[in-house]
């Protein structure tokens, strides 16, 4: 049994299956501010190049094109990582919804109501 995903965070059970209220979901990554993620990644990339030059005992701003490259690489990696984390959160929610429905159906098959 697979859960149907409608919209970015809305999960529903397949037609014909009873559902119960789901527990509160984990907080989502904030993708409403991709510029912040990119700026933090760019800062890490730039700082990494400064650190590399310091370890090699070279002038800190030697070969400025390397700083530009690592700044862009850091921004790209941070943005990709945030998108990947959001995608994984959606997949985990879908798997949890599927597991919840399967467990509920199994327990309902074991525990039948007593008829009076």
C-alpha positions as CSV (number, residue, x, y, z in Angstrom):
1,X,0.0,0.0,0.0
2,X,1.5,3.3,-1.0
3,X,0.4,6.7,0.2
4,X,-0.5,9.3,-2.4
5,X,1.4,12.6,-2.2
6,X,-0.6,15.6,-3.1
7,X,1.2,18.9,-3.0
8,X,4.5,19.5,-1.3
9,X,3.6,18.3,2.2
10,X,0.1,16.9,2.1
11,X,-0.2,13.2,2.5
12,X,-3.4,11.1,2.0
13,X,-4.1,7.4,2.2
14,X,-5.1,5.4,-0.8
15,X,-8.8,5.4,-1.6
16,X,-10.8,3.0,0.4
17,X,-8.5,2.9,3.5
18,X,-9.5,4.4,6.8
19,X,-7.0,6.9,8.2
20,X,-6.5,8.3,11.7
21,X,-5.0,11.5,12.8
22,X,-1.2,11.7,12.2
23,X,1.2,12.8,14.9
24,X,2.8,16.2,14.4
25,X,5.5,16.2,11.7
26,X,9.1,17.2,12.2
27,X,10.0,20.8,11.3
28,X,10.8,21.4,7.6
29,X,13.9,23.1,6.2
30,X,13.3,26.7,5.4
31,X,13.4,27.0,1.6
32,X,11.6,30.3,1.6
33,X,15.0,32.0,2.0
34,X,17.4,30.4,-0.5
35,X,19.6,33.5,-0.6
36,X,20.5,32.9,3.1
37,X,21.5,29.3,2.3
38,X,23.5,30.4,-0.7
39,X,25.3,33.2,1.3
40,X,26.2,30.9,4.1
41,X,27.6,28.4,1.6
42,X,29.5,31.1,-0.2
43,X,31.0,32.3,3.1
44,X,32.2,28.7,3.9
45,X,33.7,28.4,0.4
46,X,35.5,31.7,0.6
47,X,36.7,31.0,4.2
48,X,38.0,27.6,3.0
49,X,40.2,29.1,0.4
50,X,41.5,31.7,2.9
51,X,42.3,28.8,5.3
52,X,44.0,26.8,2.5
53,X,46.3,29.7,1.7
54,X,47.1,30.3,5.4
55,X,48.0,26.6,5.8
56,X,50.3,26.8,2.8
57,X,51.8,30.0,4.2
58,X,50.9,31.9,1.0
59,X,49.5,35.4,0.8
60,X,45.9,35.1,2.0
61,X,44.3,36.6,-1.2
62,X,46.7,35.0,-3.7
63,X,45.0,33.9,-7.0
64,X,41.7,35.7,-6.5
65,X,40.0,33.5,-9.1
66,X,40.3,30.5,-6.6
67,X,38.3,32.5,-4.1
68,X,35.6,33.2,-6.7
69,X,35.5,29.5,-7.6
70,X,35.2,28.2,-4.0
71,X,32.7,30.9,-3.2
72,X,30.5,29.7,-6.1
73,X,31.1,26.1,-5.3
74,X,30.1,26.6,-1.6
75,X,26.9,28.5,-2.6
76,X,25.9,25.8,-5.1
77,X,26.6,23.0,-2.6
78,X,24.6,24.6,0.2
79,X,21.7,25.2,-2.1
80,X,21.7,21.7,-3.4
81,X,22.0,20.3,0.2
82,X,18.9,22.3,1.3
83,X,16.9,21.1,-1.6
84,X,18.0,17.5,-1.0
85,X,17.0,17.7,2.6
86,X,13.5,19.0,1.7
87,X,13.1,16.2,-0.8
88,X,14.2,13.6,1.8
89,X,11.7,15.0,4.3
90,X,8.9,14.5,1.9
91,X,9.9,11.0,1.1
92,X,10.2,10.1,4.8
93,X,6.7,11.6,5.5
94,X,5.3,9.4,2.6
95,X,7.0,6.3,4.0
96,X,5.7,7.1,7.5
97,X,2.2,7.6,6.3
98,X,2.3,4.3,4.4
99,X,3.7,2.5,7.6
100,X,1.0,4.2,9.7
101,X,-1.8,3.0,7.4
102,X,-0.4,-0.5,7.2
103,X,0.0,-0.8,11.0
104,X,-3.5,0.5,11.6
105,X,-5.0,-2.0,9.1
106,X,-3.1,-4.8,10.7
107,X,-4.2,-3.9,14.2
108,X,-7.8,-3.5,13.1
109,X,-7.6,-7.0,11.7
110,X,-6.4,-8.4,15.0
111,X,-8.7,-6.4,17.3
112,X,-12.3,-6.7,16.3
113,X,-15.0,-4.8,18.1
114,X,-17.2,-6.8,20.5
115,X,-20.8,-7.0,19.3
116,X,-23.5,-6.7,22.0
